[in-house]
Amino acid sequence: MMMTPVGHYHDSMATQEDAPPAASCCADDFEAYLVANWDALHRFSYLTIGNKQDAEDALQEAAANLWRHWARVRAAGDPTAYMRRAIVNARISAWRKSRRMVAYADMEAYLPHANDAQSRLDAIVAADLLRTMPRKQRAIVVMRFLEDMTFRDIAEICGITEAAARSSAHRSLLAMRAAITGEE
């Protein structure tokens, strides 16, 4: 069962001391933002992280951080970039600490929906390839090819140069092609 932002966030995380200045005017905007973007952020979190529970935890943590900085982030104009960066940063920190692989039990459900047999097969192959990638490389592939983000945005979120983002995406595509074709 997928979480929803309305109610769950406010019931489990928000407290008076967490509220940004002028909370009454911001709360409606914040809630509207989460409702409008929750599914896409949840998909991004899961595809980047690969474990449903960890993805939900990272998304909730990012939402809590966004709430604390809502007025500033909203004024800057791109809360989704803030959320993606928070999700990636939370997971990179956790990955560094744990150094464990996580299984993608149901990744196919999070990939773009396919109506024909070939597209469904492509989604299964893509999911299998994503499962084998190193975490940071997987995050870059998800952002570039599934979220259609620019290399500039990817670099900003991952804390790397734009050239490094391009290089990683290129190497990832080469590795994926080699895995599919069996060629080096």
PETAGI-V914554 format. One record per residue. N is the residue number from 1. RES is the residue in one small letter. PHI is phi in radians with two decimals (NA if undefined). PSI is psi in whole degrees, -180 to 180 (* if undefined). NEAR is the number of other C-alpha atoms within 12 Angstrom. Layout:
n=N res=RES phi=PHI psi=PSI near=NEAR
n=N res=RES phi=PHI psi=PSI near=NEAR
This chain:
n=1 res=m phi=NA psi=129 near=6
n=2 res=m phi=-1.49 psi=142 near=19
n=3 res=m phi=-1.24 psi=158 near=22
n=4 res=t phi=-2.15 psi=152 near=24
n=5 res=p phi=-1.35 psi=-33 near=31
n=6 res=v phi=-1.27 psi=132 near=24
n=7 res=g phi=1.43 psi=-56 near=14
n=8 res=h phi=-1.02 psi=-47 near=19
n=9 res=y phi=-1.08 psi=-52 near=29
n=10 res=h phi=-1.14 psi=-37 near=23
n=11 res=d phi=-1.23 psi=-38 near=14
n=12 res=s phi=-1.72 psi=-21 near=15
n=13 res=m phi=-2.21 psi=-40 near=24
n=14 res=a phi=-1.28 psi=131 near=27
n=15 res=t phi=-2.31 psi=169 near=15
n=16 res=q phi=-1.04 psi=-41 near=16
n=17 res=e phi=-1.23 psi=-19 near=11
n=18 res=d phi=-1.45 psi=-14 near=20
n=19 res=a phi=-1.19 psi=137 near=24
n=20 res=p phi=-1.27 psi=167 near=25
n=21 res=p phi=-1.01 psi=148 near=17
n=22 res=a phi=0.94 psi=48 near=17
n=23 res=a phi=-1.01 psi=-35 near=22
n=24 res=s phi=-1.11 psi=-37 near=14
n=25 res=c phi=-1.37 psi=-27 near=15
n=26 res=c phi=-1.51 psi=-28 near=24
n=27 res=a phi=-1.04 psi=-42 near=28
n=28 res=d phi=-1.15 psi=-42 near=18
n=29 res=d phi=-1.10 psi=-43 near=21
n=30 res=f phi=-1.09 psi=-48 near=36
n=31 res=e phi=-1.11 psi=-41 near=28
n=32 res=a phi=-1.10 psi=-41 near=16
n=33 res=y phi=-1.06 psi=-49 near=28
n=34 res=l phi=-1.08 psi=-43 near=34
n=35 res=v phi=-1.05 psi=-44 near=22
n=36 res=a phi=-1.23 psi=-27 near=18
n=37 res=n phi=-2.03 psi=-3 near=24
n=38 res=w phi=-1.01 psi=-49 near=30
n=39 res=d phi=-1.07 psi=-44 near=20
n=40 res=a phi=-1.15 psi=-41 near=25
n=41 res=l phi=-1.18 psi=-37 near=41
n=42 res=h phi=-1.13 psi=-45 near=38
n=43 res=r phi=-1.06 psi=-47 near=34
n=44 res=f phi=-1.02 psi=-46 near=43
n=45 res=s phi=-1.08 psi=-46 near=43
n=46 res=y phi=-1.15 psi=-46 near=43
n=47 res=l phi=-1.14 psi=-31 near=49
n=48 res=t phi=-1.34 psi=-38 near=49
n=49 res=i phi=-1.65 psi=-45 near=48
n=50 res=g phi=1.63 psi=-3 near=42
n=51 res=n phi=-2.29 psi=124 near=29
n=52 res=k phi=-1.01 psi=-48 near=28
n=53 res=q phi=-1.13 psi=-45 near=21
n=54 res=d phi=-1.12 psi=-37 near=27
n=55 res=a phi=-1.12 psi=-44 near=34
n=56 res=e phi=-1.14 psi=-40 near=34
n=57 res=d phi=-1.09 psi=-45 near=27
n=58 res=a phi=-1.11 psi=-40 near=35
n=59 res=l phi=-1.16 psi=-43 near=43
n=60 res=q phi=-1.11 psi=-42 near=35
n=61 res=e phi=-1.10 psi=-43 near=29
n=62 res=a phi=-1.11 psi=-41 near=36
n=63 res=a phi=-1.13 psi=-40 near=44
n=64 res=a phi=-1.11 psi=-43 near=32
n=65 res=n phi=-1.15 psi=-40 near=30
n=66 res=l phi=-1.07 psi=-42 near=37
n=67 res=w phi=-1.04 psi=-43 near=37
n=68 res=r phi=-1.12 psi=-28 near=27
n=69 res=h phi=-2.03 psi=20 near=27
n=70 res=w phi=-0.98 psi=-48 near=35
n=71 res=a phi=-1.05 psi=-45 near=26
n=72 res=r phi=-1.19 psi=-45 near=20
n=73 res=v phi=-1.17 psi=-42 near=24
n=74 res=r phi=-1.10 psi=-40 near=23
n=75 res=a phi=-1.15 psi=-34 near=12
n=76 res=a phi=-1.25 psi=-23 near=13
n=77 res=g phi=1.74 psi=-2 near=13
n=78 res=d phi=-2.45 psi=75 near=18
n=79 res=p phi=-1.12 psi=-28 near=31
n=80 res=t phi=-1.19 psi=-39 near=33
n=81 res=a phi=-1.10 psi=-41 near=30
n=82 res=y phi=-1.05 psi=-46 near=31
n=83 res=m phi=-1.10 psi=-46 near=36
n=84 res=r phi=-1.07 psi=-44 near=46
n=85 res=r phi=-1.09 psi=-43 near=36
n=86 res=a phi=-1.10 psi=-41 near=33
n=87 res=i phi=-1.13 psi=-49 near=39
n=88 res=v phi=-1.09 psi=-44 near=42
n=89 res=n phi=-1.11 psi=-42 near=28
n=90 res=a phi=-1.08 psi=-42 near=30
n=91 res=r phi=-1.29 psi=-37 near=37
n=92 res=i phi=-1.07 psi=-42 near=28
n=93 res=s phi=-1.08 psi=-45 near=18
n=94 res=a phi=-1.15 psi=-40 near=21
n=95 res=w phi=-1.11 psi=-41 near=22
n=96 res=r phi=-1.12 psi=-38 near=14
n=97 res=k phi=-1.27 psi=-44 near=11
n=98 res=s phi=-1.58 psi=-36 near=11
n=99 res=r phi=0.90 psi=34 near=13
n=100 res=r phi=-1.93 psi=153 near=16
n=101 res=m phi=-1.50 psi=145 near=18
n=102 res=v phi=-2.07 psi=144 near=27
n=103 res=a phi=-1.50 psi=147 near=23
n=104 res=y phi=-1.79 psi=91 near=29
n=105 res=a phi=-1.20 psi=-43 near=19
n=106 res=d phi=-2.33 psi=41 near=19
n=107 res=m phi=-1.00 psi=-37 near=31
n=108 res=e phi=-0.95 psi=-33 near=27
n=109 res=a phi=-1.15 psi=-22 near=21
n=110 res=y phi=-1.70 psi=-10 near=34
n=111 res=l phi=-1.37 psi=161 near=32
n=112 res=p phi=-0.93 psi=138 near=24
n=113 res=h phi=-1.19 psi=139 near=18
n=114 res=a phi=-2.05 psi=140 near=16
n=115 res=n phi=-1.72 psi=-22 near=11
n=116 res=d phi=-2.00 psi=164 near=10
n=117 res=a phi=-1.07 psi=-42 near=11
n=118 res=q phi=-1.12 psi=-41 near=12
n=119 res=s phi=-1.16 psi=-38 near=16
n=120 res=r phi=-1.14 psi=-41 near=19
n=121 res=l phi=-1.10 psi=-43 near=18
n=122 res=d phi=-1.03 psi=-41 near=20
n=123 res=a phi=-1.13 psi=-39 near=25
n=124 res=i phi=-1.16 psi=-44 near=25
n=125 res=v phi=-1.09 psi=-45 near=22
n=126 res=a phi=-1.06 psi=-42 near=33
n=127 res=a phi=-1.10 psi=-43 near=32
n=128 res=d phi=-1.08 psi=-40 near=25
n=129 res=l phi=-1.20 psi=-40 near=29
n=130 res=l phi=-1.09 psi=-36 near=37
n=131 res=r phi=-1.04 psi=-29 near=31
n=132 res=t phi=-1.57 psi=-10 near=22
n=133 res=m phi=-1.41 psi=149 near=32
n=134 res=p phi=-1.04 psi=153 near=25
n=135 res=r phi=-1.01 psi=-49 near=34
n=136 res=k phi=-1.17 psi=-39 near=34
n=137 res=q phi=-1.12 psi=-42 near=35
n=138 res=r phi=-1.06 psi=-43 near=40
n=139 res=a phi=-1.08 psi=-41 near=39
n=140 res=i phi=-1.15 psi=-43 near=46
n=141 res=v phi=-1.09 psi=-44 near=40
n=142 res=v phi=-1.07 psi=-47 near=42
n=143 res=m phi=-1.12 psi=-42 near=39
n=144 res=r phi=-1.33 psi=-49 near=28
n=145 res=f phi=-1.74 psi=-21 near=26
n=146 res=l phi=-1.82 psi=-32 near=26
n=147 res=e phi=-1.74 psi=-7 near=27
n=148 res=d phi=0.99 psi=42 near=15
n=149 res=m phi=-1.51 psi=155 near=25
n=150 res=t phi=-1.34 psi=159 near=23
n=151 res=f phi=-1.12 psi=-32 near=29
n=152 res=r phi=-1.08 psi=-46 near=22
n=153 res=d phi=-1.14 psi=-41 near=27
n=154 res=i phi=-1.07 psi=-46 near=37
n=155 res=a phi=-1.05 psi=-42 near=29
n=156 res=e phi=-1.12 psi=-44 near=25
n=157 res=i phi=-1.16 psi=-42 near=31
n=158 res=c phi=-1.50 psi=-9 near=35
n=159 res=g phi=1.24 psi=36 near=21
n=160 res=i phi=-2.24 psi=174 near=20
n=161 res=t phi=-1.36 psi=161 near=17
n=162 res=e phi=-1.10 psi=-38 near=20
n=163 res=a phi=-1.10 psi=-40 near=18
n=164 res=a phi=-1.15 psi=-37 near=22
n=165 res=a phi=-1.13 psi=-44 near=32
n=166 res=r phi=-1.08 psi=-45 near=26
n=167 res=s phi=-1.09 psi=-45 near=20
n=168 res=s phi=-1.10 psi=-43 near=31
n=169 res=a phi=-1.10 psi=-42 near=30
n=170 res=h phi=-1.11 psi=-48 near=20
n=171 res=r phi=-1.08 psi=-37 near=21
n=172 res=s phi=-1.12 psi=-44 near=31
n=173 res=l phi=-1.09 psi=-42 near=25
n=174 res=l phi=-1.07 psi=-44 near=19
n=175 res=a phi=-1.13 psi=-40 near=24
n=176 res=m phi=-1.13 psi=-44 near=27
n=177 res=r phi=-1.08 psi=-43 near=17
n=178 res=a phi=-1.10 psi=-40 near=14
n=179 res=a phi=-1.14 psi=-37 near=19
n=180 res=i phi=-1.28 psi=-45 near=16
n=181 res=t phi=-1.54 psi=-18 near=11
n=182 res=g phi=1.41 psi=9 near=10
n=183 res=e phi=-1.74 psi=155 near=10
n=184 res=e phi=-1.67 psi=* near=11
